[in-house]
Amino acid sequence: MPKNDEKLLAAAIYVLNFFVPILGPLLIWLFKKDESSFIDYHGREYFNFMISYTVYMFVSGLLTIIVIGFLALWIVGTLAFIFNIVAAIKAFEGQHYRMPLVFRLL
């Protein structure tokens, strides 16, 4: 069972996405990943999420040429927002959460 400070930092990785999407979560993950496997797990999950949804947004942006991309951009953005909030809540509860539709690269 992760400690309270580990749960708080893991949740902060996801919450900082709304303010400083790369730098904030990266600093937490780099400084704490060797001390806590829980923070390491959520840091990897977050960056896999960022890579995956960046690819999805890029493809959706390309699809705007044929109009369907506008709908795809809205859907991908909404899903990213929802999954990010759910992941923050699960991390704060001390649970391991695997985000849907994510490439596992890290």
NORLIN-V605424 format. One record per pair of residues at least 12 apart in sequence whose C-alpha atoms are under 10 Angstrom apart, sorted by the first residue. I is the first residue (numbers start at 0). GAP is how many residues later the second one is. Records with the same first field share a line. If there is no record, write none. Layout:
I = GAP + GAP
//
This chain:
0 = 37 + 93 + 94
1 = 34 + 35 + 36 + 37 + 89 + 90 + 91 + 92 + 93
2 = 33 + 35 + 91
3 = 88 + 89 + 90
4 = 34 + 87
5 = 26 + 29 + 30 + 31 + 32 + 33 + 85 + 86 + 88
6 = 31 + 32 + 35 + 81 + 82 + 83 + 84 + 85 + 86 + 87 + 88
7 = 31 + 80 + 81 + 83 + 84 + 85 + 86
8 = 16 + 19 + 20 + 23 + 29 + 30 + 33 + 34 + 79 + 82 + 83
9 = 15 + 18 + 19 + 22 + 26 + 28 + 29 + 30 + 31 + 32 + 33 + 36 + 77 + 78 + 79 + 80 + 81 + 82 + 83 + 84
10 = 14 + 28 + 31 + 32 + 73 + 74 + 75 + 76 + 77 + 78 + 79 + 80 + 81 + 82 + 83
11 = 12 + 13 + 16 + 76 + 79 + 80
12 = 12 + 13 + 14 + 15 + 16 + 26 + 29 + 30 + 33 + 34 + 71 + 74 + 75 + 78
13 = 28 + 29 + 31 + 32 + 33 + 69 + 70 + 71 + 72 + 73 + 74 + 75 + 77
14 = 69 + 70 + 72 + 73 + 74
15 = 12 + 72
16 = 29 + 33 + 64 + 67 + 68
17 = 63 + 66 + 67
20 = 26 + 29
21 = 24 + 25 + 28
24 = 17 + 18 + 21 + 22
25 = 17 + 18 + 20 + 21
26 = 16
27 = 12 + 15
28 = 12 + 13 + 14 + 15 + 17 + 18
29 = 13
37 = 53 + 56 + 57 + 58
38 = 52
40 = 55 + 56 + 57 + 65
41 = 45 + 46 + 49 + 53 + 54 + 55 + 56
42 = 63
43 = 60 + 61 + 62
44 = 42 + 51 + 52 + 53 + 54 + 57 + 58 + 59 + 60 + 61
45 = 38 + 41 + 42 + 52 + 53 + 56 + 60
46 = 55 + 56 + 57 + 58 + 59
47 = 51 + 54 + 55 + 56 + 57 + 58
48 = 31 + 34 + 35 + 49 + 50 + 51 + 52 + 53 + 54 + 55 + 56
49 = 30 + 52 + 53
50 = 51 + 52 + 53 + 54 + 55
51 = 28 + 49 + 50 + 51 + 52 + 53
52 = 23 + 24 + 26 + 27 + 48 + 49 + 50
53 = 22 + 26
54 = 48
55 = 16 + 17 + 20 + 21 + 45 + 46
56 = 12 + 15 + 16 + 17 + 18 + 19 + 20
57 = 15
58 = 13 + 14
59 = 12 + 13 + 14 + 15 + 16
60 = 12
78 = 21 + 22
79 = 19 + 20 + 21
82 = 14 + 15 + 16 + 17 + 18
83 = 15
85 = 13
86 = 12
//
